Amino acid sequence: MIDPHNKTLSLSHQCQLLSLSRSSWYYEPKGENPLNLTLMCLIDEQFLKTPYYGSRQMACHLIRTGCCVGRKRIRRLMCLMGLEAIYQSPKMSAPHPDHKVYPYLLKELEVNGSNQVWCTDITYIPIK
């Protein structure tokens, strides 16, 4: 959106119109250092095996394998990679207050034979 070769508007004025500091326009982001890239590969490899590991358990695992890392670094790298531990959150089975409650249709039915009533169960299956 900013044209540095514009003759009518200066670069400072263009940045001001976009509510952007001029130093932000010149900023070139640096990539991660090689140690962090190696750690990210190790985290990704372990996370595929144990997706329930959070930053604390992942840091303990990496320390056991010989890497000298802290939990906060692991937490930052996991957030950067978009990894979050899979765990059961509390009150998962509480229905929404606006959800319609359907009647139980088998209340008066006497089940006395096989294949008379069928049911199903939908469960969560983790995928890599």
C-alpha positions in Angstrom: 0.0 0.0 0.0 3.0 2.3 0.4 4.7 3.5 -2.7 8.3 4.7 -2.0 8.6 6.3 -5.4 5.4 8.4 -5.1 6.2 12.1 -6.0 3.1 13.6 -4.4 3.1 11.9 -1.0 6.3 11.5 1.0 7.0 8.1 2.7 6.4 9.6 6.1 3.0 11.0 5.1 2.0 7.7 3.6 2.9 5.8 6.8 1.1 8.4 8.8 -2.1 8.0 6.7 -1.9 4.2 7.4 -1.2 4.7 11.1 2.1 2.9 10.7 5.4 4.0 12.1 8.1 4.6 9.5 10.5 2.3 11.2 7.9 -0.5 10.9 7.9 -0.1 7.1 11.7 -0.5 7.0 11.7 -3.5 9.4 12.9 -6.8 7.9 11.9 -9.8 10.2 14.6 -12.2 11.1 14.1 -15.9 11.0 14.6 -18.4 13.8 18.2 -19.3 14.7 19.4 -22.9 13.8 19.1 -24.1 17.4 15.4 -23.1 17.6 14.8 -24.8 14.2 16.4 -28.0 15.5 14.2 -27.8 18.7 11.1 -27.2 16.6 11.9 -30.4 14.6 12.3 -32.3 17.8 9.1 -30.9 19.3 7.1 -31.7 16.1 8.5 -35.2 16.1 7.6 -35.8 19.7 4.2 -34.1 19.4 3.1 -36.5 16.7 3.8 -39.4 19.1 2.4 -37.7 22.2 -0.1 -34.9 21.3 -1.1 -34.6 25.0 2.3 -33.2 26.0 2.1 -29.5 26.9 5.1 -27.2 27.2 6.1 -28.5 30.7 6.1 -32.2 29.6 7.8 -31.4 26.3 10.5 -29.5 28.1 11.1 -32.5 30.4 11.2 -34.8 27.5 13.8 -32.6 25.7 15.9 -32.3 28.8 15.8 -36.1 29.2 17.1 -36.4 25.6 20.0 -34.1 26.3 18.8 -30.7 25.2 19.3 -27.8 27.6 16.1 -25.8 27.2 13.6 -24.0 29.4 9.8 -24.3 29.5 9.2 -20.8 28.3 11.3 -21.3 25.2 9.4 -24.5 24.4 6.1 -22.7 25.1 7.0 -19.9 22.6 8.1 -22.4 20.0 5.0 -24.5 20.4 2.8 -21.3 20.0 4.8 -20.3 17.0 4.2 -23.8 15.4 0.5 -23.7 16.4 0.8 -26.7 18.6 -1.5 -27.1 21.7 -1.8 -30.1 23.9 -5.0 -32.2 23.5 -6.7 -32.6 26.8 -10.3 -32.9 28.0 -11.6 -29.5 29.1 -13.9 -29.3 32.0 -17.7 -29.4 31.6 -17.6 -30.8 28.0 -21.0 -32.4 28.3 -22.9 -29.4 29.5 -25.5 -28.5 26.8 -26.0 -25.0 25.5 -28.9 -23.3 27.3 -30.7 -22.6 24.0 -30.3 -26.2 22.7 -33.6 -28.0 22.2 -34.2 -31.0 24.4 -35.6 -33.8 22.4 -38.0 -36.3 24.0 -36.9 -39.8 24.9 -38.9 -42.0 22.5 -38.2 -45.3 24.1 -39.6 -44.4 27.5 -42.8 -46.5 27.2 -41.3 -49.2 25.0 -40.6 -52.6 26.5 -37.5 -54.1 24.9 -37.8 -57.9 24.8 -36.0 -59.0 21.7 -32.7 -58.6 19.8 -32.5 -56.0 17.0 -35.6 -54.3 18.4 -33.7 -51.2 19.5 -30.5 -49.8 18.0 -28.1 -47.1 19.3 -24.8 -45.5 18.3 -22.0 -43.8 20.0 -20.0 -40.9 18.5 -16.5 -40.6 20.1 -13.5 -38.5 19.4 -10.8 -40.3 17.4 -7.4 -38.4 17.4 -5.8 -37.9 14.0 -2.1 -37.0 13.4 
